[in-house]
Each structure stands twice: as structure tokens, then as C-alpha cells.
Amino acid sequence: MKGVVLAGGLGTRLSPLTRVTNKHLLPVYNKPMIFYPIQTLVDAGISEIMIVTGGNNAGEFLRLIGNGEEFGLRHMNYTYQKREGGIADALALTKHFVGNDKVVVILGDNFIQGSIKKAVEDFETQPKGAKIFLKEVPNPKEFGVAVLNGKQVSRIIEKPKDPPTNLAVIGIYMYDSDVFDICDTLVPSDRGELEITDVNNEYIRRGVMTYEVIQGWWADCGSFEALLRSNLLVARENGIEV
């Protein structure tokens, strides 16, 4: 099983902070943001990891992380996304790294409480397909929402006006190697990007999408409010009362 951390983009919603560095290098409590998704993969038993980055600060990832010794790794892999092409476009760049293996993909600004190790082990025994992670949220209109059918996902509705569930699709995904063939078939959305929701919906159409509902907290860092919340959650996780 390979691991991929997606850490590209310009982070314009966090400007002016991101005028001087990549969003994923900003601090969350006492560590750079990118450390948390890497640690999530390492804790799940994944030792072969690639970071996809872009923009003007890509070299800072190498200076900060190097070969990943701080995480107990012997080697860290890197690749560069030249443009703002979307999550699926960034994932497609890792085809040579993943090969015929399965892959866990995590967005570099996503944080969860707890481990995904059991879900990774379950996916390793899943014959084919994909697995997504879901979280119950109070504001499902702001997310892609999953509709379930037993152990499988029947559809994902992007930012529905009338959400049929409160289960948001979070930024951790597991795929077999078919994902790269699917990425090759995608066409850009109205915002000019290759959408990961289109990838997930193709797996759903094939009837091979499973899911895991996480029980602890989940946060991302896409806005100032979300970045503040992530700092507070991680600080409390470390026993700091704020």
C-alpha cells in the first residue's frame, strides 16, 4: 500500500499568510500542517509516501521533511503539480509511484483524531475498488454528501440544497490502481479542474465503493476559521487548555 499527500494549490483563502509560503507549511499548534497527514499515514503502517506540491515554495518541503527520518522513514518521494488542476489532476501525477499497488490519498490540510490503520487493513483485503471516509457534520450543505446503501455508497451529492444525510466526504480516499485509468477519462469541471468527486462517482457506478465513518473529530484548514479550529483541536489533543 502506498501513501500520497496532496499539498499543492495556492491557498488564496489564507492570503496574506500564503504570500510567503505554501499553505501546508503553516503551523498548526506546534508542527507544520503537512506533518499531521504524513503521521496519519505512518501510523497506519504506510512507509512509502509521495508528497505532491506546487507553486513557488515547493523546495521548502524538501528542506523541512528531507527523506522523512523524523517520521521513521528511509525515503520520501516528491512530485510537482505545475498548475491548479484539481485533486484528481494532482493524484494522476503519482501514477509512476503507485504502480499496480493500492493507494491511500490524504489532503495535506485535513486532520483527524485517531487512526485509520484498521480501515487501511480492511481495504488491503478488499478485492478491488475504493473506500472513502465520512464524518457526520452539522452543516452538510457545505460538503459533498454521501448516500449509503448497506456497506456501499450509492451516490455523492456535491453541496446539496436539501441534504439527504449529514455524512460529509472528507479528504482521505483509498483506491486501487484503476484510479489512474479513471483520471485519464475525466474532463474539467466548470471551474477548470479534474474533480475527485467524479473519480468517486465512477467507483460508485461500478459498485465497488465502500466507506468508513470516523468517530473522532475532523477538521481542515481551508479558511482562517478552519485553521484556528484545527489549532485549538490539536492543542487540546496535546493537553493544552485554550
N, C-alpha and C positions, 0 to 999 in steps of 0.2 A: 504494500500500500504506500503510495506517495502522498505528499502533502504540498499544497500550494497556498501561499498567502498573497492576496491581491492588494497591492499598495500603490497603485498608480493614481491618476487623477490630479486635478489642480487644487481641490479643496477650497473652491471660491467662497463657499458659505462661511468659511472660517477666516476669511481675509479681515484684517491685515496680518493675522498670525502666519498665514501661509504665503505671504510675500517673501519670506526669508527662508522657509524650509518646507519640506513635504509634510502634509497633514499627519501622516503616520509616524513622524518623528517627534511630534509634540508630546509633552509629558502628561501622563495620567497617574496621579499621585506621585509615586517615587520611581517610575520607569517610563521609558519611551513607549508610546502607544503600540508600536509594532511588536514589542516584547510579549504582549499578552496573547495574541493569536499564535505566535510561534510556540509559546509554552503550552498552549492548549493542544497543539499537535504533538509535541514531545511527550506530554503527559498521557496521550492516547497511544503511545508506543510507536509513533512515526519518526523515523530517523533520517529519511531522505526528503528534503524540503526545498522548494524553489520559491523565491520572492519575485513577484512581478512588480516593477516600479516604472516610473516615467518622470517627465518634467525635467526641471533644471537641477534637481538635488539628488539624483539617483546615486551619485558617488558617496553620499553621506551614509547610505545604508551599508555599503561595504566597510567604511571606516568605523561605523558603530558596531556592526554584527560580525564582520570578518567571516571566518569559517564556522561560526556558531559554537565555539568552545564553551562560551558562557552557558549554553543550554545542554552541554554534554554531547554535542555533535562533532563529527570529524570533518564535515564538509557542509557548506551552504551553497546553494545554486541561485543564480540571479539571471533575469532576463529583462528586457526593456520594451515598454509599450510606447511607440512613437507618438501616438495621438490619443485623443479622448474617444475611444471606440466602444466603450461599454464593458461590462463584466465578461460577457461571452467572448468578446474580442480579446480581452486580456487572457482568459483561460486558454483560448486557441493557441497562444504563443508558447504554451508549455507542452505541446504535443510531443516534441522530441524528448523531453524529460520524462514524461509519464509513460510513454511507450504503450505496451499492452497491459499495464497494471491498472488497478483501480486507484482513484484519487479522492482525497478529502480537500475541498476548496473552502477557504475561510477568508472573508473580507477583513482587511487589515484594521478596520475601525470598529469591529464587533467584539463584544465582551460577554462572556457567560460566567455564571457561578457554577462551579463543579466541573465534572469531567465528561468528555464524550467517548471515553475508552470503550464502554460497553456497546455503544452504538457502532463504533468502528469495528469491533469484533463481530457484531451481528451482520454488518454489511459485508465483511470478508466472506461470510458463509452464504450470502445472498447470491444466487447463481448469476444474475445479470441485473441491469437496470440502474436505478438511482435511489437515493434516500435524502430527504430534506428534514430540517429541524424546524419545529413550530413552537410558538410561545403564545399563551393567552395574553391578550393586551386589552386595555380599556378603550383604545381608540383605533379599532381595526380599519376604519375608513382611510387611514393614512398609510396602509401597507398592502402588500399582496396577501390575500386571504385564502386559506386552503379549505376546500370542502372535502370531507372524508367519506370513504365507503369501506367500512371494515378496516383492514390493515393497509389499504391503499388510498391514495389521493385521487379523487375523481376529477377535480379541476382546481385551478388557481385563478382567482379574480383579482385583478390589479386595482387597488384603491376603490372598492365598490361603494356606491352611494348608500346601498342598503345591505350591509354585510350579512351573509348567511351564517357565519360563525365569527368568533373572536380570535381565531388562530392565525397569527401572522407568520409568514415565512421569513425566517431570519437568515443572516448571511453566512450560513455554514451548509455546504452541499457535498454529497458523495456521489460519484459517478463511476461507471465502468468506462472502458476505453472507447465505447461507441460515441461518447460525448463529442469527440473531435469531428467525427463524420457529421453529427448533428450541427455543430457550429459552422461547418462548411456550407450548410444549406440555408443558413439564416440570411434574411435581408434586413437592412437597417430599419429601425422604428422611426416614428415621426420626429424624434429628437436626434436622429442620425447615428444611433448606437445599436450594437447587437445585444439583445436583451436576454438575460439569464432566465427570465420567465418563459421566453419562447423555448429555450432548451428544456426547462422543466415540463412544460406542457407537451412537448414531443414524447418525453418519457411516460407521461400520464396517458397519452394517446396509445402508446404501445402496451399499456397495462403493467408496467414494471417499476412504478414509483411507489416507494414505501416512505414512512415518516417516523420521526421521534419527537415527542412533546417534551421539552425541557421543563424542569420543575423549579430550578433556581431563577435568579434574576438574569435578565438580558439587557444589554444596552449597546448603543452605537455612539459614534462621535461625529455625526454629520452636521451638527449645528452647535452654536455656543451653549445652548441649554442642555443638549445631549452630552457635550463634552464635560460640562460642570457635573451633571448627574453621574457620569462614569467615574469622575474623580472621587465623588462622595461615596459611591458604592464600593469602589476599590479600597478607599481609605477605611471605611467601616469593616470591610473584609479583613483588613490588617489590624483591627482592634482600636482604630483611632475614632474617637467620638467627635463628630463635627456637626 
